[in-house]
């Protein structure tokens, strides 16, 4: 999820269409799929419960005032939300 509308990394992800997710010593290639506004609504609605520290970021960025699920869901179509699909290793 892009916290700022128009963030540079969002443009890069859209252009590349693929990326690498890494954690520790493990990495995997993924296809980057942007969700449309309707698809992103349930993800954004769950965000306050799943990533409570992220709500503070949204508040400081001026995107939400209270950070309720409804308020974050209302960002659908304003901020990018991506799904990462694994790319099978050859």
Secondary structure, 3 states (H helix, E strand, C coil): CCCCCCCHHHHHHHHHCEEEEEECCEEEEEEEEECCHHHHHHHHHHHHHHCHHHHHHHHHCCCCCCCCHHHHHCCECCECCEEEEECCCC
